Amino acid sequence: MNLSEMSAKTCECGCGQEVNKGSRFILGHLKGKNNPNFKGGLPHCKDCGKLISYNAIFCASCFRKSKNNPMYGKTHTSEARAKIRESRKKYTGENHPLYGKHPSKETLEKKSRALKGKHLSPATEFKEGDCVGNKNPHYKDGRCSKQYYCKDCGKKIHYITALYGDGFCMSCTCKGERSPHWKGGISNAPYTFNFNDELKELIRKRDNYKCQICNCPEIENIQKLSIHHIDYNKSNPSPDNLIALCKSCHSKTNFNPEYWVKLFKEKINEFCTNGV
């Protein structure tokens, strides 16, 4: 027997075949019943008994224990230990970034709410299904014992939005001054906020849903009657300064404004005298 045959290593599964340098088993020889830890079809760790893959003997944690650890029997040099001590001094005592700091009451309350209902101990943890439906002590006709609603419109919102957010629903979050595009309330410019749909509908009703130039009823028009500012001042939403016109007649008022101001004021005076 020559030197190469003496140094040759065989597969540890017992088949007697030669393995590559640095290997203990031939690929595939640890599968199924060939694995020394085979137990009913599932291989287990040789040390702790946990389920492992077919190509392993130890689990990930046991592989680093005792003699299996590549650092087993090795120690740090005196220089390395000195460096470790110096590095630890930077984060101990007064050098620690959190030294002398304590969590605020708000932080403690948030932690309390986050941990409420959770059990760190398996002995006190609820078993699956014990607090579901009618078995839950807080069950109320299928409704949650605590509901949260939007501060603005009253819609139901998620509890995280209510406790940790601004308390508004998705639509109300970007409404008015809360919108990132808010510019001081100039979205209706040059009109005022009082010049709204309710006011326009009141003017149409006052004018009997007819154009005050051609007397064409609103039903015959494809769209609703337009509301015209008599004095051409769009920041004046007074009812005495508004009149209903169809789209065609409204475009006529862009020319000869003095004539239309005089005509519309006479019509408004007629409405006042007739008590409309």
C-alpha atoms as a printed R data frame, in Angstrom:
    type eleno elety resid chain resno       x      y       z
1   ATOM     1    CA   MET     A     1   0.000  0.000   0.000
2   ATOM     2    CA   ASN     A     2   1.497  3.296  -1.081
3   ATOM     3    CA   LEU     A     3   1.338  6.657   0.760
4   ATOM     4    CA   SER     A     4  -1.557  8.032  -1.359
5   ATOM     5    CA   GLU     A     5  -3.759  5.062  -0.497
6   ATOM     6    CA   MET     A     6  -2.990  5.427   3.228
7   ATOM     7    CA   SER     A     7  -3.927  9.097   3.229
8   ATOM     8    CA   ALA     A     8  -7.127  8.557   1.210
9   ATOM     9    CA   LYS     A     9 -10.294  9.273   3.183
10  ATOM    10    CA   THR     A    10 -13.452  7.234   2.788
11  ATOM    11    CA   CYS     A    11 -17.098  8.280   3.159
12  ATOM    12    CA   GLU     A    12 -18.244  8.256   6.797
13  ATOM    13    CA   CYS     A    13 -21.584  6.672   5.902
14  ATOM    14    CA   GLY     A    14 -19.777  3.302   5.740
15  ATOM    15    CA   CYS     A    15 -19.916  2.684   1.982
16  ATOM    16    CA   GLY     A    16 -16.104  2.621   1.727
17  ATOM    17    CA   GLN     A    17 -15.913  4.967  -1.258
18  ATOM    18    CA   GLU     A    18 -13.195  7.597  -1.412
19  ATOM    19    CA   VAL     A    19 -14.278 11.238  -0.839
20  ATOM    20    CA   ASN     A    20 -12.705 14.497  -2.008
21  ATOM    21    CA   LYS     A    21 -10.226 16.308   0.172
22  ATOM    22    CA   GLY     A    22 -11.965 18.280   2.941
23  ATOM    23    CA   SER     A    23 -15.267 16.350   2.607
24  ATOM    24    CA   ARG     A    24 -16.724 13.805   4.995
25  ATOM    25    CA   PHE     A    25 -19.487 12.329   2.852
26  ATOM    26    CA   ILE     A    26 -20.184 11.699  -0.807
27  ATOM    27    CA   LEU     A    27 -23.019 13.898  -2.098
28  ATOM    28    CA   GLY     A    28 -26.309 12.070  -1.602
29  ATOM    29    CA   HIS     A    29 -25.039  9.491   0.911
30  ATOM    30    CA   LEU     A    30 -26.698 11.284   3.835
31  ATOM    31    CA   LYS     A    31 -30.189 11.204   2.356
32  ATOM    32    CA   GLY     A    32 -32.956  9.093   3.812
33  ATOM    33    CA   LYS     A    33 -31.927  5.964   5.660
34  ATOM    34    CA   ASN     A    34 -28.237  6.555   4.886
35  ATOM    35    CA   ASN     A    35 -28.270  9.450   7.384
36  ATOM    36    CA   PRO     A    36 -27.115  8.187  10.826
37  ATOM    37    CA   ASN     A    37 -29.706 10.486  12.449
38  ATOM    38    CA   PHE     A    38 -32.598  9.152  10.341
39  ATOM    39    CA   LYS     A    39 -35.789  8.948  12.438
40  ATOM    40    CA   GLY     A    40 -38.921  7.941  10.587
41  ATOM    41    CA   GLY     A    41 -38.149  9.816   7.409
42  ATOM    42    CA   LEU     A    42 -36.983 13.071   9.022
43  ATOM    43    CA   PRO     A    43 -33.299 13.670   9.979
44  ATOM    44    CA   HIS     A    44 -32.629 15.209  13.376
45  ATOM    45    CA   CYS     A    45 -29.690 17.033  14.919
46  ATOM    46    CA   LYS     A    46 -27.234 14.646  16.544
47  ATOM    47    CA   ASP     A    47 -26.910 16.949  19.566
48  ATOM    48    CA   CYS     A    48 -30.294 18.598  20.304
49  ATOM    49    CA   GLY     A    49 -32.662 16.526  18.158
50  ATOM    50    CA   LYS     A    50 -34.039 19.403  16.030
51  ATOM    51    CA   LEU     A    51 -35.142 18.769  12.464
52  ATOM    52    CA   ILE     A    52 -32.322 19.361   9.992
53  ATOM    53    CA   SER     A    53 -31.699 18.946   6.269
54  ATOM    54    CA   TYR     A    54 -30.686 15.581   4.854
55  ATOM    55    CA   ASN     A    55 -27.154 16.774   4.072
56  ATOM    56    CA   ALA     A    56 -26.364 17.848   7.664
57  ATOM    57    CA   ILE     A    57 -25.563 16.191  10.963
58  ATOM    58    CA   PHE     A    58 -25.936 19.128  13.366
59  ATOM    59    CA   CYS     A    59 -28.344 22.059  13.350
60  ATOM    60    CA   ALA     A    60 -27.063 25.608  12.798
61  ATOM    61    CA   SER     A    61 -26.763 26.355  16.539
62  ATOM    62    CA   CYS     A    62 -25.162 23.058  17.565
63  ATOM    63    CA   PHE     A    63 -22.696 23.232  14.697
64  ATOM    64    CA   ARG     A    64 -20.952 26.118  16.547
65  ATOM    65    CA   LYS     A    65 -20.976 24.480  19.993
66  ATOM    66    CA   SER     A    66 -17.931 23.112  21.844
67  ATOM    67    CA   LYS     A    67 -15.523 21.258  19.563
68  ATOM    68    CA   ASN     A    68 -17.635 21.935  16.478
69  ATOM    69    CA   ASN     A    69 -16.813 25.627  16.806
70  ATOM    70    CA   PRO     A    70 -13.792 26.631  14.712
71  ATOM    71    CA   MET     A    71 -12.666 28.881  17.633
72  ATOM    72    CA   TYR     A    72 -12.703 25.955  20.101
73  ATOM    73    CA   GLY     A    73  -9.548 25.968  22.250
74  ATOM    74    CA   LYS     A    74  -8.384 29.296  20.886
75  ATOM    75    CA   THR     A    75  -8.054 32.473  22.993
76  ATOM    76    CA   HIS     A    76  -7.573 36.151  22.247
77  ATOM    77    CA   THR     A    77  -4.125 37.585  22.542
78  ATOM    78    CA   SER     A    78  -3.371 40.199  25.200
79  ATOM    79    CA   GLU     A    79  -3.325 42.909  22.502
80  ATOM    80    CA   ALA     A    80  -6.745 41.867  21.193
81  ATOM    81    CA   ARG     A    81  -8.225 41.837  24.723
82  ATOM    82    CA   ALA     A    82  -6.824 45.318  25.352
83  ATOM    83    CA   LYS     A    83  -8.442 46.622  22.182
84  ATOM    84    CA   ILE     A    84 -11.789 45.096  23.193
85  ATOM    85    CA   ARG     A    85 -11.608 46.776  26.625
86  ATOM    86    CA   GLU     A    86 -10.800 50.156  25.080
87  ATOM    87    CA   SER     A    87 -13.657 49.904  22.594
88  ATOM    88    CA   ARG     A    88 -16.126 49.074  25.385
89  ATOM    89    CA   LYS     A    89 -15.102 52.126  27.413
90  ATOM    90    CA   LYS     A    90 -16.478 54.376  24.667
91  ATOM    91    CA   TYR     A    91 -20.023 53.147  25.365
92  ATOM    92    CA   THR     A    92 -20.020 52.704  29.149
93  ATOM    93    CA   GLY     A    93 -21.021 55.141  31.896
94  ATOM    94    CA   GLU     A    94 -21.131 58.805  30.943
95  ATOM    95    CA   ASN     A    95 -19.766 58.000  27.479
96  ATOM    96    CA   HIS     A    96 -22.942 56.142  26.554
97  ATOM    97    CA   PRO     A    97 -25.195 58.259  24.249
98  ATOM    98    CA   LEU     A    98 -28.257 57.464  26.410
99  ATOM    99    CA   TYR     A    99 -26.561 58.142  29.761
100 ATOM   100    CA   GLY     A   100 -28.867 60.119  32.081
101 ATOM   101    CA   LYS     A   101 -31.735 60.080  29.562
102 ATOM   102    CA   HIS     A   102 -35.128 58.631  30.411
103 ATOM   103    CA   PRO     A   103 -38.122 57.903  28.153
104 ATOM   104    CA   SER     A   104 -40.918 60.475  28.287
105 ATOM   105    CA   LYS     A   105 -44.431 59.727  29.518
106 ATOM   106    CA   GLU     A   106 -45.706 59.712  25.929
107 ATOM   107    CA   THR     A   107 -43.127 57.087  24.947
108 ATOM   108    CA   LEU     A   108 -44.061 54.905  27.920
109 ATOM   109    CA   GLU     A   109 -47.752 55.214  27.078
110 ATOM   110    CA   LYS     A   110 -47.095 54.203  23.459
111 ATOM   111    CA   LYS     A   111 -45.123 51.156  24.626
112 ATOM   112    CA   SER     A   112 -47.909 50.258  27.018
113 ATOM   113    CA   ARG     A   113 -50.529 50.438  24.271
114 ATOM   114    CA   ALA     A   114 -48.323 48.458  21.873
115 ATOM   115    CA   LEU     A   115 -47.775 45.650  24.415
116 ATOM   116    CA   LYS     A   116 -51.347 45.573  25.669
117 ATOM   117    CA   GLY     A   117 -52.826 42.119  25.117
118 ATOM   118    CA   LYS     A   118 -49.445 40.533  24.311
119 ATOM   119    CA   HIS     A   119 -47.984 37.819  26.542
120 ATOM   120    CA   LEU     A   120 -44.257 37.207  26.594
121 ATOM   121    CA   SER     A   121 -44.549 34.007  28.612
122 ATOM   122    CA   PRO     A   122 -45.936 30.850  26.907
123 ATOM   123    CA   ALA     A   123 -47.747 30.023  30.158
124 ATOM   124    CA   THR     A   124 -49.843 33.208  30.013
125 ATOM   125    CA   GLU     A   125 -50.241 33.377  26.224
126 ATOM   126    CA   PHE     A   126 -53.748 32.867  24.867
127 ATOM   127    CA   LYS     A   127 -54.239 29.644  22.976
128 ATOM   128    CA   GLU     A   128 -55.391 29.895  19.378
129 ATOM   129    CA   GLY     A   129 -59.181 30.217  19.247
130 ATOM   130    CA   ASP     A   130 -59.683 30.982  22.945
131 ATOM   131    CA   CYS     A   131 -60.551 34.671  22.389
132 ATOM   132    CA   VAL     A   132 -62.253 34.532  19.009
133 ATOM   133    CA   GLY     A   133 -65.851 35.612  18.484
134 ATOM   134    CA   ASN     A   134 -68.197 34.877  21.387
135 ATOM   135    CA   LYS     A   135 -65.302 33.594  23.502
136 ATOM   136    CA   ASN     A   136 -63.734 37.061  23.627
137 ATOM   137    CA   PRO     A   137 -64.674 38.874  26.879
138 ATOM   138    CA   HIS     A   138 -65.028 42.137  24.890
139 ATOM   139    CA   TYR     A   139 -67.403 40.680  22.292
140 ATOM   140    CA   LYS     A   140 -70.406 42.966  21.588
141 ATOM   141    CA   ASP     A   141 -72.764 41.775  18.852
142 ATOM   142    CA   GLY     A   142 -69.903 41.248  16.440
143 ATOM   143    CA   ARG     A   143 -68.627 44.817  16.862
144 ATOM   144    CA   CYS     A   144 -65.294 45.955  18.231
145 ATOM   145    CA   SER     A   145 -65.453 47.312  21.778
146 ATOM   146    CA   LYS     A   146 -63.599 50.450  20.639
147 ATOM   147    CA   GLN     A   147 -64.228 52.258  17.369
148 ATOM   148    CA   TYR     A   148 -62.352 55.273  16.069
149 ATOM   149    CA   TYR     A   149 -63.793 57.927  13.783
150 ATOM   150    CA   CYS     A   150 -62.472 60.789  11.667
151 ATOM   151    CA   LYS     A   151 -62.371 64.108  13.521
152 ATOM   152    CA   ASP     A   152 -63.788 65.929  10.492
153 ATOM   153    CA   CYS     A   153 -66.340 63.770   8.643
154 ATOM   154    CA   GLY     A   154 -66.984 61.021  11.218
155 ATOM   155    CA   LYS     A   155 -65.997 58.044   9.032
156 ATOM   156    CA   LYS     A   156 -64.498 54.961  10.674
157 ATOM   157    CA   ILE     A   157 -60.696 54.951  10.658
158 ATOM   158    CA   HIS     A   158 -57.983 52.483  11.679
159 ATOM   159    CA   TYR     A   159 -56.931 52.491  15.305
160 ATOM   160    CA   ILE     A   160 -53.311 53.206  14.330
161 ATOM   161    CA   THR     A   161 -54.433 56.366  12.516
162 ATOM   162    CA   ALA     A   162 -56.413 57.442  15.584
163 ATOM   163    CA   LEU     A   163 -53.757 56.677  18.220
164 ATOM   164    CA   TYR     A   164 -50.529 57.449  16.383
165 ATOM   165    CA   GLY     A   165 -51.671 59.549  13.401
166 ATOM   166    CA   ASP     A   166 -53.563 62.799  12.930
167 ATOM   167    CA   GLY     A   167 -57.017 61.254  13.484
168 ATOM   168    CA   PHE     A   168 -58.383 62.048   9.997
169 ATOM   169    CA   CYS     A   169 -59.500 59.756   7.174
170 ATOM   170    CA   MET     A   170 -57.678 59.661   3.828
171 ATOM   171    CA   SER     A   171 -59.883 62.297   2.190
172 ATOM   172    CA   CYS     A   172 -59.884 64.703   5.148
173 ATOM   173    CA   THR     A   173 -56.106 64.431   5.600
174 ATOM   174    CA   CYS     A   174 -55.534 66.499   2.439
175 ATOM   175    CA   LYS     A   175 -58.426 68.907   2.907
176 ATOM   176    CA   GLY     A   176 -58.082 72.627   3.586
177 ATOM   177    CA   GLU     A   177 -55.087 73.736   5.617
178 ATOM   178    CA   ARG     A   178 -53.954 70.111   6.045
179 ATOM   179    CA   SER     A   179 -53.227 69.816   2.318
180 ATOM   180    CA   PRO     A   180 -49.541 70.108   1.291
181 ATOM   181    CA   HIS     A   181 -50.690 72.369  -1.567
182 ATOM   182    CA   TRP     A   182 -52.529 74.814   0.731
183 ATOM   183    CA   LYS     A   183 -51.911 78.436  -0.295
184 ATOM   184    CA   GLY     A   184 -54.043 80.357   2.150
185 ATOM   185    CA   GLY     A   185 -57.489 79.542   0.727
186 ATOM   186    CA   ILE     A   186 -57.133 80.975  -2.790
187 ATOM   187    CA   SER     A   187 -58.414 77.887  -4.634
188 ATOM   188    CA   ASN     A   188 -61.720 79.610  -5.576
189 ATOM   189    CA   ALA     A   189 -60.087 82.874  -6.634
190 ATOM   190    CA   PRO     A   190 -61.321 85.221  -7.999
191 ATOM   191    CA   TYR     A   191 -64.623 83.915  -6.548
192 ATOM   192    CA   THR     A   192 -65.355 83.791  -2.819
193 ATOM   193    CA   PHE     A   193 -66.193 80.645  -0.858
194 ATOM   194    CA   ASN     A   194 -69.754 81.945  -0.359
195 ATOM   195    CA   PHE     A   195 -70.326 81.595  -4.099
196 ATOM   196    CA   ASN     A   196 -71.128 77.886  -3.810
197 ATOM   197    CA   ASP     A   197 -73.624 75.406  -5.306
198 ATOM   198    CA   GLU     A   198 -76.278 76.151  -2.672
199 ATOM   199    CA   LEU     A   199 -76.292 79.875  -3.472
200 ATOM   200    CA   LYS     A   200 -76.397 79.191  -7.222
201 ATOM   201    CA   GLU     A   201 -79.395 76.895  -6.791
202 ATOM   202    CA   LEU     A   202 -81.234 79.571  -4.772
203 ATOM   203    CA   ILE     A   203 -80.707 82.093  -7.607
204 ATOM   204    CA   ARG     A   204 -82.008 79.617 -10.204
205 ATOM   205    CA   LYS     A   205 -85.080 78.955  -8.081
206 ATOM   206    CA   ARG     A   206 -85.683 82.701  -7.626
207 ATOM   207    CA   ASP     A   207 -85.545 83.191 -11.416
208 ATOM   208    CA   ASN     A   208 -87.991 80.268 -11.971
209 ATOM   209    CA   TYR     A   209 -85.261 78.211 -13.659
210 ATOM   210    CA   LYS     A   210 -85.403 80.434 -16.745
211 ATOM   211    CA   CYS     A   211 -82.795 82.524 -18.532
212 ATOM   212    CA   GLN     A   212 -83.501 86.190 -17.768
213 ATOM   213    CA   ILE     A   213 -82.626 87.265 -21.337
214 ATOM   214    CA   CYS     A   214 -84.239 84.711 -23.676
215 ATOM   215    CA   ASN     A   215 -86.650 83.110 -21.142
216 ATOM   216    CA   CYS     A   216 -85.439 79.633 -22.159
217 ATOM   217    CA   PRO     A   217 -86.212 77.122 -19.370
218 ATOM   218    CA   GLU     A   218 -83.406 75.127 -17.828
219 ATOM   219    CA   ILE     A   219 -84.980 71.816 -18.917
220 ATOM   220    CA   GLU     A   220 -84.366 72.647 -22.584
221 ATOM   221    CA   ASN     A   221 -80.684 73.377 -21.918
222 ATOM   222    CA   ILE     A   222 -78.103 70.600 -21.859
223 ATOM   223    CA   GLN     A   223 -76.652 71.935 -18.598
224 ATOM   224    CA   LYS     A   224 -77.718 74.028 -15.646
225 ATOM   225    CA   LEU     A   225 -78.177 77.776 -15.948
226 ATOM   226    CA   SER     A   226 -75.088 79.886 -15.319
227 ATOM   227    CA   ILE     A   227 -75.028 82.493 -12.524
228 ATOM   228    CA   HIS     A   228 -73.841 85.909 -13.714
229 ATOM   229    CA   HIS     A   229 -72.436 88.730 -11.538
230 ATOM   230    CA   ILE     A   230 -74.341 91.865 -12.518
231 ATOM   231    CA   ASP     A   231 -71.632 94.368 -11.595
232 ATOM   232    CA   TYR     A   232 -68.899 92.035 -12.988
233 ATOM   233    CA   ASN     A   233 -67.326 91.946  -9.510
234 ATOM   234    CA   LYS     A   234 -66.737 88.248  -8.845
235 ATOM   235    CA   SER     A   235 -65.938 88.892  -5.187
236 ATOM   236    CA   ASN     A   236 -69.490 90.202  -4.585
237 ATOM   237    CA   PRO     A   237 -71.744 87.143  -3.972
238 ATOM   238    CA   SER     A   238 -74.812 89.160  -2.858
239 ATOM   239    CA   PRO     A   239 -78.114 87.717  -4.234
240 ATOM   240    CA   ASP     A   240 -79.015 91.191  -5.567
241 ATOM   241    CA   ASN     A   241 -75.852 91.017  -7.686
242 ATOM   242    CA   LEU     A   242 -76.565 87.563  -9.191
243 ATOM   243    CA   ILE     A   243 -78.863 86.499 -12.026
244 ATOM   244    CA   ALA     A   244 -79.483 83.245 -13.927
245 ATOM   245    CA   LEU     A   245 -78.557 83.038 -17.623
246 ATOM   246    CA   CYS     A   246 -78.202 80.288 -20.192
247 ATOM   247    CA   LYS     A   247 -74.778 79.538 -21.615
248 ATOM   248    CA   SER     A   248 -75.443 81.310 -24.896
249 ATOM   249    CA   CYS     A   249 -76.775 84.509 -23.292
250 ATOM   250    CA   HIS     A   250 -74.050 84.471 -20.667
251 ATOM   251    CA   SER     A   251 -71.430 84.776 -23.401
252 ATOM   252    CA   LYS     A   252 -73.226 87.896 -24.720
253 ATOM   253    CA   THR     A   253 -72.546 89.733 -21.454
254 ATOM   254    CA   ASN     A   254 -68.831 89.852 -22.293
255 ATOM   255    CA   PHE     A   255 -69.600 92.792 -24.608
256 ATOM   256    CA   ASN     A   256 -71.210 96.175 -23.823
257 ATOM   257    CA   PRO     A   257 -71.251 95.635 -20.017
258 ATOM   258    CA   GLU     A   258 -72.928 98.997 -19.252
259 ATOM   259    CA   TYR     A   259 -76.047 97.939 -21.147
260 ATOM   260    CA   TRP     A   260 -76.323 94.616 -19.334
261 ATOM   261    CA   VAL     A   261 -75.737 96.174 -15.896
262 ATOM   262    CA   LYS     A   262 -78.626 98.572 -16.453
263 ATOM   263    CA   LEU     A   263 -80.917 95.804 -17.799
264 ATOM   264    CA   PHE     A   264 -80.222 93.323 -15.003
265 ATOM   265    CA   LYS     A   265 -80.640 95.929 -12.263
266 ATOM   266    CA   GLU     A   266 -84.115 96.699 -13.608
267 ATOM   267    CA   LYS     A   267 -84.978 92.985 -13.466
268 ATOM   268    CA   ILE     A   268 -83.706 92.754  -9.873
269 ATOM   269    CA   ASN     A   269 -85.864 95.760  -8.925
270 ATOM   270    CA   GLU     A   270 -88.881 93.967 -10.452
271 ATOM   271    CA   PHE     A   271 -88.151 90.912  -8.316
272 ATOM   272    CA   CYS     A   272 -87.978 93.123  -5.203
273 ATOM   273    CA   THR     A   273 -91.269 94.876  -5.979
274 ATOM   274    CA   ASN     A   274 -93.017 91.576  -6.687
275 ATOM   275    CA   GLY     A   275 -91.646 90.144  -3.420
276 ATOM   276    CA   VAL     A   276 -89.682 87.337  -5.051
